[in-house]
Amino acid sequence: MALPIITIGRSFGSGGRLIGKKVATLLNIPLYDRELIALTAERSGFHETVVEQMQQDRPASLLYTLTHTSIEVPLQDKVFFAQTKVIKELAAQGPCVIVGRCADSILEQDHHTLEVFIHAPLEMRAERAEKVYHLEAKNFKDLVKKKDKARKAYYDYFTHRTWGKADHYDLCINSAIGINLAADIIARAARAMAEK
Amino acid sequence: MALPIITIGRSFGSGGRLIGKKVATLLNIPLYDRELIALTAERSGFHETVVEQMQQDRPASLLYTLTHTSIEVPLQDKVFFAQTKVIKELAAQGPCVIVGRCADSILEQDHHTLEVFIHAPLEMRAERAEKVYHLEAKNFKDLVKKKDKARKAYYDYFTHRTWGKADHYDLCINSAIGINLAADIIARAARAMAEK
């Protein structure tokens, strides 16, 4: 069997993107992360800034939706549907690594996938946000928690799964065990699936 | 650094015990699973049957506790405390694999640990309960769900963590990727931790 499509969900600041990059290099397959923003923008006609913002916002609450009813599909949903198409097209081209974007849920029915979730202790992620991502914040732990909250809300809204619940994934890894080790484990699991 | 103590939590029927056994063989370290029942019985003075039953029962509800107040510590708590002592003594002797028994939470503060959670799809676990464990049930899926519910209640009660939530563990593995592969991944991570 071919290598699986590897989807990587990740808590903010856990190094999931870097791990994805290393996995793609180890397996010599394409990585899609921020590239998806440009592709979605191209397909949907929205500007890249809009696409990016829509993925970082928490979806509108039910109360908001009920009080602002309209026959128009919300912008965030439109962007999500455009991105879903992009992800399905890329997956149809062969094995790859896709970081975030609910790709695990989008591809689970039709594809041979290895679904991964990367997390790390809060202290480590706060440090990463400050020293590696060079973000600005008064309190980095609060920033990380806020980003996680938005990711969870976005994921739970669009997938009807629960973000970070172990049994939704094939592998969940605490990146504190080591970024290279995490990438090795994922690549090893993917190769083993290809040999089945 | 030495090999870590490997704790393996697992959903019912996921093959966590078998994976633990394979990891212990790969690393040539002791495995403690059902042995803990005998050791706890010995230390606490309770019969093995009582110890085993206490670990399978859901802890008493708050309502029950409030309406049955007594100065006596509940039997389940007594057994848990005795087992906690046994686990700490074993951990002090050196690297080992401990299956279940909230060992992850018991040892997290004082020991060099690799905390693992094993799960698998419901269908696979129901089949395992029937064909590998040779249990009897009208509906094996219901049996597995009921066992999980009791494990979760027991774990959440005694640890104040949430059973099966990815970020409590270093590695969560869906055993559907392969029992041997899962054992290999855990052993590899343990060896990498020892080399740090």
Boltz contact constraints between the chains, C-beta under 6 A:
constraints:
  - contact:
      token1: [A, 117]
      token2: [B, 166]
      max_distance: 6.0
  - contact:
      token1: [A, 119]
      token2: [B, 166]
      max_distance: 6.0
  - contact:
      token1: [A, 119]
      token2: [B, 167]
      max_distance: 6.0
  - contact:
      token1: [A, 164]
      token2: [B, 166]
      max_distance: 6.0
  - contact:
      token1: [A, 166]
      token2: [B, 117]
      max_distance: 6.0
  - contact:
      token1: [A, 166]
      token2: [B, 119]
      max_distance: 6.0
  - contact:
      token1: [A, 166]
      token2: [B, 164]
      max_distance: 6.0
  - contact:
      token1: [A, 166]
      token2: [B, 166]
      max_distance: 6.0
  - contact:
      token1: [A, 166]
      token2: [B, 172]
      max_distance: 6.0
  - contact:
      token1: [A, 167]
      token2: [B, 119]
      max_distance: 6.0
  - contact:
      token1: [A, 170]
      token2: [B, 174]
      max_distance: 6.0
  - contact:
      token1: [A, 170]
      token2: [B, 177]
      max_distance: 6.0
  - contact:
      token1: [A, 171]
      token2: [B, 173]
      max_distance: 6.0
  - contact:
      token1: [A, 172]
      token2: [B, 166]
      max_distance: 6.0
  - contact:
      token1: [A, 172]
      token2: [B, 172]
      max_distance: 6.0
  - contact:
      token1: [A, 173]
      token2: [B, 171]
      max_distance: 6.0
  - contact:
      token1: [A, 174]
      token2: [B, 170]
      max_distance: 6.0
  - contact:
      token1: [A, 177]
      token2: [B, 170]
      max_distance: 6.0
  - contact:
      token1: [A, 177]
      token2: [B, 189]
      max_distance: 6.0
  - contact:
      token1: [A, 181]
      token2: [B, 192]
      max_distance: 6.0
  - contact:
      token1: [A, 185]
      token2: [B, 185]
      max_distance: 6.0
  - contact:
      token1: [A, 189]
      token2: [B, 177]
      max_distance: 6.0
  - contact:
      token1: [A, 192]
      token2: [B, 181]
      max_distance: 6.0
